[in-house]
Protein backbone atom coordinates (compact mmCIF):
# COMPACT_ATOMS: atom_id res chain seq x y z
CA UNK A 1 0.00 0.00 0.00
CA UNK A 2 2.82 2.41 0.82
CA UNK A 3 4.45 1.82 -2.57
CA UNK A 4 1.10 2.36 -4.31
CA UNK A 5 0.49 5.67 -2.51
CA UNK A 6 4.07 6.74 -3.23
CA UNK A 7 3.50 6.13 -6.97
CA UNK A 8 0.28 8.18 -6.83
CA UNK A 9 2.09 11.06 -5.15
CA UNK A 10 4.83 11.08 -7.78
CA UNK A 11 2.46 10.88 -10.78
CA UNK A 12 1.76 13.91 -12.97
CA UNK A 13 -1.98 13.82 -12.25
CA UNK A 14 -2.55 15.31 -8.80
CA UNK A 15 -5.01 13.92 -6.29
CA UNK A 16 -6.87 15.98 -3.70
CA UNK A 17 -5.66 14.04 -0.66
CA UNK A 18 -8.32 15.70 1.51
CA UNK A 19 -10.88 13.72 -0.53
CA UNK A 20 -9.25 10.30 -0.04
CA UNK A 21 -9.43 7.62 2.59
CA UNK A 22 -7.81 4.26 3.16
CA UNK A 23 -10.21 1.48 4.12
CA UNK A 24 -8.94 -1.45 6.15
CA UNK A 25 -10.77 -4.67 5.33
CA UNK A 26 -10.17 -6.91 8.29
CA UNK A 27 -9.00 -10.37 7.42
CA UNK A 28 -9.72 -13.73 8.96
CA UNK A 29 -7.63 -16.85 9.35
CA UNK A 30 -8.14 -17.83 5.70
CA UNK A 31 -8.03 -14.30 4.24
CA UNK A 32 -5.42 -11.64 5.08
CA UNK A 33 -6.21 -8.05 6.00
CA UNK A 34 -6.29 -5.83 2.90
CA UNK A 35 -6.41 -2.12 2.27
CA UNK A 36 -8.35 -0.09 -0.29
CA UNK A 37 -7.76 3.50 -1.32
CA UNK A 38 -11.01 5.38 -1.96
CA UNK A 39 -11.42 8.74 -3.64
CA UNK A 40 -14.60 10.71 -3.02
CA UNK A 41 -16.06 12.05 -6.25
CA UNK A 42 -18.45 14.96 -5.76
CA UNK A 43 -21.70 14.77 -7.66
CA UNK A 44 -21.96 17.19 -10.52
CA UNK A 45 -24.97 19.39 -11.01
CA UNK A 46 -27.22 18.10 -13.77
CA UNK A 47 -27.80 20.19 -16.84
CA UNK A 48 -31.47 19.72 -17.83
CA UNK A 49 -30.63 20.63 -21.43
CA UNK A 50 -28.00 17.88 -21.76
CA UNK A 51 -28.90 15.16 -19.26
CA UNK A 52 -31.72 12.79 -20.02
CA UNK A 53 -33.03 10.44 -17.31
CA UNK A 54 -33.51 7.62 -19.83
CA UNK A 55 -29.82 7.57 -20.89
C-alpha positions as CSV (number, residue, x, y, z in Angstrom):
1,X,0.0,0.0,0.0
2,X,2.8,2.4,0.8
3,X,4.5,1.8,-2.6
4,X,1.1,2.4,-4.3
5,X,0.5,5.7,-2.5
6,X,4.1,6.7,-3.2
7,X,3.5,6.1,-7.0
8,X,0.3,8.2,-6.8
9,X,2.1,11.1,-5.2
10,X,4.8,11.1,-7.8
11,X,2.5,10.9,-10.8
12,X,1.8,13.9,-13.0
13,X,-2.0,13.8,-12.2
14,X,-2.6,15.3,-8.8
15,X,-5.0,13.9,-6.3
16,X,-6.9,16.0,-3.7
17,X,-5.7,14.0,-0.7
18,X,-8.3,15.7,1.5
19,X,-10.9,13.7,-0.5
20,X,-9.2,10.3,0.0
21,X,-9.4,7.6,2.6
22,X,-7.8,4.3,3.2
23,X,-10.2,1.5,4.1
24,X,-8.9,-1.4,6.2
25,X,-10.8,-4.7,5.3
26,X,-10.2,-6.9,8.3
27,X,-9.0,-10.4,7.4
28,X,-9.7,-13.7,9.0
29,X,-7.6,-16.9,9.3
30,X,-8.1,-17.8,5.7
31,X,-8.0,-14.3,4.2
32,X,-5.4,-11.6,5.1
33,X,-6.2,-8.1,6.0
34,X,-6.3,-5.8,2.9
35,X,-6.4,-2.1,2.3
36,X,-8.3,-0.1,-0.3
37,X,-7.8,3.5,-1.3
38,X,-11.0,5.4,-2.0
39,X,-11.4,8.7,-3.6
40,X,-14.6,10.7,-3.0
41,X,-16.1,12.1,-6.3
42,X,-18.4,15.0,-5.8
43,X,-21.7,14.8,-7.7
44,X,-22.0,17.2,-10.5
45,X,-25.0,19.4,-11.0
46,X,-27.2,18.1,-13.8
47,X,-27.8,20.2,-16.8
48,X,-31.5,19.7,-17.8
49,X,-30.6,20.6,-21.4
50,X,-28.0,17.9,-21.8
51,X,-28.9,15.2,-19.3
52,X,-31.7,12.8,-20.0
53,X,-33.0,10.4,-17.3
54,X,-33.5,7.6,-19.8
55,X,-29.8,7.6,-20.9
